[in-house]
């Protein structure tokens, strides 16, 4: 009898684990669900409210402008141009989005960050990028690669990752993400540029830094390249 109870509990845990193991947004329950800010004539599902299918237009599935380079004249020397559900309402519930990333010659950086809701697959179109991600504790292993045009690299969901232009020319990459709204947490900006600021004593101990250095970092303007 105990064996039967064990098997029932085991199958229950496996079923629960399978429901939590999805690597992208929940699947849509209809052919499409175009995002709608005005809830009139809408039905709420996962994601945003849906436009009445009878009112859907081609423009709901369209975006133009990824051929235009982003402005890289900033502290990071990079610019991320997103194409997610905010730009294409038709992406709502479809579990996918896209970005273009431009990098200034040697030193253009998409700084260490995470996407809480998406795995990212990146392809280099121009230039040479040094990319990498860090695995979770306790290993915290750094996995890196130098990428050239045509090379593809994957950043697993939730892991800290970065791209750095080590070439002497501009670099361009495109990346697909497994969420209509991947989210982005830039580590330095989130930790030292939070609003309101984190108690300096917390950061002093966490980073083993002098408190004056922590306060100096918190006083800086942390550029957002998104």
C-alpha positions in Angstrom: 0.0 0.0 0.0 2.9 2.3 0.9 4.3 1.6 -2.6 1.1 2.7 -4.2 1.1 6.0 -2.2 4.7 6.6 -3.2 3.9 6.1 -6.9 0.9 8.4 -6.7 3.1 11.1 -5.0 5.8 10.6 -7.5 3.5 11.0 -10.5 2.0 14.0 -8.8 5.4 15.6 -8.5 6.3 14.8 -12.1 3.0 16.3 -13.3 3.7 19.5 -11.3 7.3 19.7 -12.6 6.1 19.3 -16.2 3.7 22.3 -15.8 6.6 24.4 -14.5 9.1 23.5 -17.1 7.8 25.6 -19.9 10.6 27.6 -21.5 8.4 30.2 -23.2 5.1 32.0 -22.8 1.9 29.9 -22.3 0.6 28.7 -25.7 -2.3 30.7 -27.2 -5.8 29.2 -27.0 -6.8 30.5 -30.4 -5.2 31.3 -33.8 -4.0 34.7 -32.5 -4.8 37.2 -29.9 -3.9 40.8 -31.0 -3.2 43.1 -28.0 -5.8 45.7 -27.3 -5.3 48.6 -24.7 -9.0 49.5 -24.8 -10.9 46.6 -23.1 -14.2 47.3 -24.9 -15.1 44.3 -27.0 -12.1 42.5 -25.6 -11.7 39.1 -23.7 -8.9 38.8 -21.1 -6.5 35.9 -21.7 -2.8 35.4 -20.9 -0.9 38.5 -22.0 -3.0 41.5 -23.0 -6.6 42.0 -23.8 -7.5 40.7 -27.3 -8.9 42.7 -30.1 -12.1 41.4 -31.7 -10.8 39.1 -34.6 -13.2 40.8 -37.0 -11.3 44.1 -36.4 -7.8 42.8 -36.9 -5.7 44.5 -39.6 -2.4 43.5 -41.3 -0.7 46.4 -39.3 -1.3 44.5 -36.1 1.3 41.9 -37.3 3.7 44.4 -38.8 6.8 46.5 -37.8 9.1 48.5 -40.0 12.5 49.9 -39.1 14.9 47.1 -38.1 17.1 48.2 -41.0 17.8 51.5 -39.2 20.9 51.4 -37.0 20.4 52.3 -33.3 22.0 55.3 -31.7 25.2 54.1 -30.1 26.5 57.5 -29.0 26.1 56.8 -25.3 28.1 55.6 -22.3 27.8 51.9 -23.3 28.3 52.3 -27.0 25.3 50.1 -27.8 21.6 50.3 -28.5 18.9 47.6 -28.3 15.9 48.1 -30.6 13.1 45.8 -29.4 10.3 44.3 -31.4 7.9 42.8 -28.9 4.2 43.0 -28.1 4.5 46.7 -27.5 5.6 47.2 -31.1 3.6 44.4 -32.7 0.3 43.8 -30.9 -0.2 40.5 -32.9 2.6 39.0 -30.9 0.3 38.8 -27.9 0.3 35.2 -26.5 2.6 33.9 -29.2 5.7 33.6 -27.0 8.3 35.2 -29.2 9.9 38.6 -29.9 13.0 40.1 -31.6 15.7 42.7 -31.0 18.3 44.4 -33.1 21.5 45.3 -31.2 24.1 47.8 -32.5 27.6 48.1 -31.0 30.2 50.9 -31.4 33.7 49.9 -32.6 35.9 48.3 -30.0 34.2 48.7 -26.6 30.5 48.7 -27.6 28.9 46.8 -24.8 25.5 45.2 -24.1 26.2 45.0 -20.3 25.6 42.0 -18.1 21.9 41.5 -17.8 19.2 38.8 -17.6 15.9 38.2 -19.2 13.6 36.8 -16.5 11.1 35.4 -19.0 13.0 34.3 -22.1 15.8 32.3 -23.6 17.7 34.3 -26.2 19.3 33.1 -29.5 21.6 35.7 -31.1 23.1 35.8 -34.6 25.9 38.2 -35.6 25.4 40.0 -38.9 28.4 42.4 -38.8 31.5 42.7 -36.7 33.1 40.5 -34.0 31.6 40.0 -30.6 32.9 38.5 -27.4 29.8 37.0 -25.7 29.1 34.9 -22.7 26.9 33.9 -19.8 27.4 32.8 -16.2 25.8 29.6 -14.8 23.9 29.6 -11.5 25.5 28.9 -8.1 27.4 27.1 -6.8 29.6 26.8 -10.0 29.1 30.3 -11.4 30.9 29.0 -14.5 31.7 31.6 -17.2 30.9 30.2 -20.7 32.2 32.5 -23.5 32.8 32.5 -27.3 34.0 35.0 -29.9 31.4 35.3 -32.6 31.8 36.3 -36.3 29.2 37.2 -38.9 26.9 34.2 -39.3 27.7 32.7 -35.9 24.8 31.9 -33.5 24.9 31.7 -29.7 22.2 30.9 -27.1 21.8 32.5 -23.7 19.6 30.3 -21.5 16.6 31.8 -19.7 17.4 33.9 -16.6 21.2 33.6 -16.7 23.4 36.7 -16.6 24.9 37.3 -20.1 26.6 40.0 -22.2 28.0 41.0 -25.6 31.1 43.1 -26.2 32.4 44.4 -29.5 36.1 43.5 -29.8 36.4 44.5 -33.4 37.5 47.8 -34.9 34.3 48.4 -36.8 30.6 48.6 -35.8 28.9 45.4 -35.0 25.3 44.3 -35.5 23.4 41.4 -34.1 19.8 40.2 -34.1 18.3 38.1 -31.4 15.1 36.1 -30.9 13.6 35.7 -27.5 11.1 33.1 -26.3 8.6 35.6 -24.8 6.4 38.3 -26.2 7.7 40.4 -23.2 11.1 39.0 -22.2 11.9 41.7 -19.6 15.4 42.9 -19.0 17.4 43.4 -15.7 20.7 45.1 -16.3 22.7 44.1 -13.2 24.7 47.3 -12.5 21.7 49.6 -13.1 19.4 47.5 -11.0 21.7 47.1 -8.1 23.3 50.6 -7.9 20.6 52.6 -9.7 17.4 51.3 -8.1 14.7 53.7 -7.2 14.6 54.2 -4.2 18.3 53.3 -3.6 19.2 50.1 -1.8 20.6 50.7 1.7 24.4 51.2 1.2 25.1 48.9 4.1 23.5 46.1 2.2 25.7 46.7 -0.9 28.8 47.4 1.2 28.5 43.9 2.7 27.3 42.1 -0.4 30.1 43.4 -2.6 32.8 43.7 0.1 33.3 47.4 -0.9 34.1 50.5 1.0 30.8 52.3 1.8 32.1 55.5 0.1 32.6 53.6 -3.2 29.1 52.2 -2.9 27.7 55.7 -2.5 29.7 56.9 -5.4 28.4 54.1 -7.6 24.8 54.9 -6.5 25.3 58.5 -7.4 26.2 57.7 -11.0 23.8 57.9 -13.9 23.3 54.4 -15.1 22.6 54.4 -18.8 19.8 52.3 -20.2 20.6 51.0 -23.8 17.1 49.6 -24.3 
